[in-house]
């Protein structure tokens, strides 16, 4: 059964593209106006698909245990930032001369959330200091470790591998610097044995306290996880290449000039955008994508 999801308009559908370029084969399907994936729920297996028809967001889903339907809906709403009121954010960012045109062109931009906090932490660590395309390739390779779904839909046949599955078999599949692989394996082990947990009960401060002491995790990863797990509205990533390039693009720099922009300059530029710097980050990512492809 299809149901329309409630949200406060406007809704800017670029979140579908964000999810599409990161979609893991067998786990997710995505395009410019549709996203679907498998989901492990407390009572069993499930899947959902969300489609944008230009005016409505329509949800289809299937679950083994009907009692899981409210939890599935909660995760979908978090993933698409549907409890967000975009009007206040757009008004605040439109007051910035550099962003005013972006806000007018992309009203109602949404902060991508997640359906599983541990998954986002692993994905963030795999994506550090490499392109989105390279990270997607690595994640696709990890699916061989994952559990097959009992409820399949189209090409959705597997779950994203759990921390336990990655801890057991990830070292043979992951590629790249040894220190990065060991850091990912270490975090997967901590998530598996319960020594580390991240979730909605956290704050940006508690996430930083948990994650920054761990090898291979720096401020970028903590900020990114905070944005996606907690829907933190005031995260800014001044060391992010796409943030830098988007800022350069809006400022009128050439790509070569943009590469010279320092993180301290970006951080200073973003200060007046508090408390909505996460949404400013999204606008800069989108601006960067217009000239360099998705970052």
VOGU-3710 file (C-alpha; in Angstrom, 3 decimals, decimal comma):
1> xxxxxxxxxx> 0,000/0,000/0,000  1,295/3,459/-0,919  0,964/6,324/1,555  1,794/10,013/1,221  4,390/11,282/3,697  3,667/14,537/5,496  6,237/17,336/5,440  6,427/21,108/5,599  6,943/22,508/2,090  8,917/23,383/0,131
11> xxxxxxxxxx> 10,729/20,118/-0,556  13,915/20,266/-2,627  14,407/16,787/-4,185  18,191/16,966/-4,516  18,404/14,589/-1,547  17,534/11,806/-3,989  20,653/12,572/-6,029  22,753/12,645/-2,869  21,526/9,160/-1,989  21,743/7,901/-5,578
21> xxxxxxxxxx> 25,457/8,550/-6,043  26,138/6,698/-2,785  23,734/3,786/-3,353  25,174/0,329/-2,663  24,222/-2,332/-5,203  21,898/-4,997/-3,845  21,102/-2,880/-0,774  19,824/0,351/-2,330  18,182/1,541/-5,552  18,089/5,254/-6,301
31> xxxxxxxxxx> 17,481/7,819/-9,009  16,548/11,501/-9,390  13,130/11,032/-7,775  13,127/7,604/-6,111  15,032/5,795/-3,380  14,560/2,255/-2,087  16,469/-0,048/0,227  16,359/-3,086/2,472  16,054/-2,621/6,201  16,745/-4,804/9,223
41> xxxxxxxxxx> 14,106/-4,074/11,851  13,556/-5,272/15,425  10,975/-7,851/14,358  12,509/-9,000/11,086  13,268/-7,976/7,528  11,733/-5,217/5,445  12,158/-2,817/2,554  10,825/0,593/1,581  10,685/2,829/-1,461  10,072/6,586/-1,481
51> xxxxxxxxxx> 9,170/8,433/-4,684  8,737/12,165/-5,417  6,058/13,093/-7,953  6,698/16,826/-7,918  4,216/17,524/-5,156  4,089/14,463/-2,913  6,461/11,970/-1,337  4,926/8,515/-1,630  6,070/5,600/0,529  5,702/1,912/-0,282
61> xxxxxxxxxx> 6,991/-0,724/2,100  6,843/-4,320/3,246  7,767/-5,762/6,640  7,788/-9,278/8,050  6,404/-8,086/11,378  3,557/-5,521/11,120  4,637/-4,119/14,488  7,774/-2,790/12,745  5,820/-0,427/10,472  6,017/2,591/12,850
71> xxxxxxxxxx> 9,781/2,095/13,264  10,237/1,878/9,507  8,281/5,113/9,105  10,370/6,831/11,784  13,589/5,885/9,991  12,254/7,042/6,620  11,253/10,385/8,068  14,704/10,802/9,589  16,433/9,816/6,344  14,554/12,493/4,393
81> xxxxxxxxxx> 14,598/15,144/7,153  10,795/15,346/6,991  10,295/16,872/10,437  12,398/19,845/9,377  10,729/23,218/8,786  12,705/24,730/5,899  11,197/28,203/6,047  13,307/29,511/8,931  16,497/28,028/7,464  15,873/29,430/4,005
91> xxxxxxxxxx> 15,095/32,870/5,393  18,295/32,914/7,450  20,585/31,680/4,660  18,959/33,968/2,090  20,197/36,910/4,159  23,744/35,946/3,151  24,645/37,614/-0,139  26,636/34,641/-1,394  23,901/32,085/-0,658  20,808/34,125/-1,515
101> xxxxxxxxxx> 20,724/32,960/-5,112  21,243/29,352/-4,108  18,379/29,459/-1,629  16,085/31,035/-4,227  16,992/28,313/-6,723  16,840/25,423/-4,220  14,196/26,221/-1,587  13,560/23,535/0,998  16,914/21,767/0,795  17,001/18,727/3,120
111> xxxxxxxxxx> 19,719/17,260/5,307  20,238/13,563/4,456  19,761/11,411/7,530  20,209/7,678/7,947  18,394/4,450/8,760  21,245/2,901/10,800  23,788/4,965/12,780  26,466/2,237/12,861  26,198/1,877/9,088  26,758/5,602/8,593
121> xxxxxxxxxx> 29,836/5,553/10,811  31,360/2,698/8,791  30,429/4,357/5,500  31,919/7,670/6,645  35,199/6,006/7,592  35,415/4,187/4,262  34,703/7,456/2,449  37,371/9,515/4,194  39,848/11,174/1,823  38,579/9,332/-1,267
131> xxxxxxxxxx> 35,946/10,198/-3,855  32,311/9,223/-3,464  32,699/6,921/-6,477  35,684/5,142/-4,917  33,840/4,754/-1,617  30,839/3,315/-3,428  33,047/0,758/-5,140  34,495/-0,313/-1,790  31,044/-0,590/-0,234  29,734/-2,620/-3,168
141> xxxxxxxxxx> 32,547/-5,096/-2,596  31,622/-5,466/1,081  28,086/-6,626/0,245  29,444/-10,143/-0,331  29,721/-10,322/3,485  26,123/-9,334/4,134  22,955/-11,192/5,001  20,527/-11,995/2,155  17,127/-10,382/2,564  14,097/-12,634/3,053
151> xxxxxxxxxx> 11,895/-9,891/1,576  13,329/-8,896/-1,794  12,161/-6,114/-4,077  13,599/-5,518/-7,536  17,387/-5,545/-7,205  17,195/-5,286/-3,398  18,526/-8,631/-2,251  20,860/-7,972/0,709  21,255/-5,856/3,798  24,182/-3,527/4,327
161> xxxxxxxxxx> 26,790/-5,660/6,129  26,585/-5,443/9,887  29,579/-4,416/12,006  29,940/-8,083/13,020  30,064/-9,190/9,386  32,643/-6,520/8,563  34,699/-7,387/11,643  34,708/-11,039/10,591  35,528/-10,651/6,901  36,264/-7,054/6,010
171> xxxxxxxxxx> 40,041/-7,241/6,217  40,172/-9,571/3,198  38,053/-7,207/1,084  38,948/-3,651/2,067  41,687/-1,972/0,056  43,823/1,083/0,746  46,323/2,200/3,373  46,801/-0,382/6,098  46,197/2,144/8,880  42,809/3,067/7,387
181> xxxxxxxxxx> 41,776/-0,576/7,066  42,832/-1,263/10,657  40,872/1,758/11,858  37,708/0,551/10,091  38,174/-2,968/11,416  38,757/-1,628/14,906  35,546/0,386/14,900  33,594/-2,559/13,464  34,887/-4,673/16,345  33,931/-2,079/18,947
191> xxxxxxxxxx> 30,434/-1,749/17,493  30,097/-5,527/17,493  31,052/-6,101/21,120  29,130/-3,089/22,391  32,166/-1,083/23,457  31,007/1,648/21,076  27,463/2,718/20,270  26,224/5,731/18,340  22,632/6,786/17,938  19,852/9,272/18,449
201> xxxxxxxxxx> 20,575/9,557/22,182  23,939/11,138/21,385  24,751/14,816/21,068  27,458/16,308/18,847  29,580/16,618/21,973  29,089/13,003/23,078  29,828/11,776/19,553  33,073/13,733/19,528  34,021/12,366/22,951  33,422/8,791/21,775
211> xxxxxxxxxx> 34,906/8,987/18,306  37,828/11,407/18,295  40,033/9,229/20,553  39,712/6,333/18,076  42,458/5,812/15,477  41,501/6,972/12,019  38,681/9,297/13,079  39,017/13,057/12,879  36,745/16,101/13,032  35,447/15,593/9,476
221> xxxxxxxxxx> 34,094/12,130/10,299  32,564/13,291/13,573  30,882/16,222/11,836  29,561/14,127/8,969  28,188/11,468/11,326  26,605/14,172/13,466  24,863/15,613/10,410  23,472/12,294/9,256  22,801/10,474/12,537  21,634/13,397/14,681
231> xxxxxxxxxx> 20,341/15,746/11,964  22,621/18,327/13,579  21,769/21,631/11,986  24,973/23,535/12,741  27,828/21,375/11,438  30,398/22,887/9,115  33,238/20,969/7,427  35,950/23,501/6,533  38,455/20,810/5,483  36,026/19,215/3,003
241> xxxxxxxxxx> 37,145/19,563/-0,625  33,606/19,942/-1,945  32,845/22,680/0,598  35,981/24,487/-0,539  35,182/24,099/-4,209  31,565/25,116/-3,768  32,615/28,257/-1,963  35,114/29,030/-4,706  32,432/28,462/-7,323  30,031/30,883/-5,644
251> xxxxxxxxxx> 32,801/33,419/-5,167  33,685/33,249/-8,866  37,060/31,528/-8,469  38,568/29,285/-11,095  39,101/25,658/-9,986  42,803/26,432/-9,541  42,026/29,456/-7,373  39,520/27,456/-5,333  42,165/24,899/-4,439  44,101/27,641/-2,626
261> xxxxxxxxxx> 41,254/28,466/-0,221  42,224/27,606/3,346  40,041/25,912/5,939  40,424/28,868/8,304  38,914/31,172/5,679  35,979/28,833/5,162  35,365/28,560/8,898  35,392/32,341/9,215  32,970/32,713/6,299  30,532/30,264/7,907
271> xxxxxxxxxx> 30,421/31,871/11,371  27,547/34,277/10,542  25,518/31,328/9,236  25,056/29,816/12,692  22,922/27,946/13,697  22,219/26,620/10,180  25,700/25,777/8,920  24,752/22,181/8,026  22,313/23,499/5,446  24,918/25,955/4,180
281> xxxxxxxxxx> 27,220/22,953/3,764  24,583/21,281/1,587  24,356/24,359/-0,629  28,142/24,411/-1,040  28,197/20,701/-1,866  25,560/21,263/-4,508  27,475/24,226/-5,965  30,627/22,105/-6,160  28,724/19,344/-7,915  27,676/21,681/-10,721
291> xxxxx> 31,257/22,063/-11,946  33,014/18,891/-10,772  30,365/16,201/-10,711  29,132/14,831/-7,429  31,622/15,001/-4,597
//
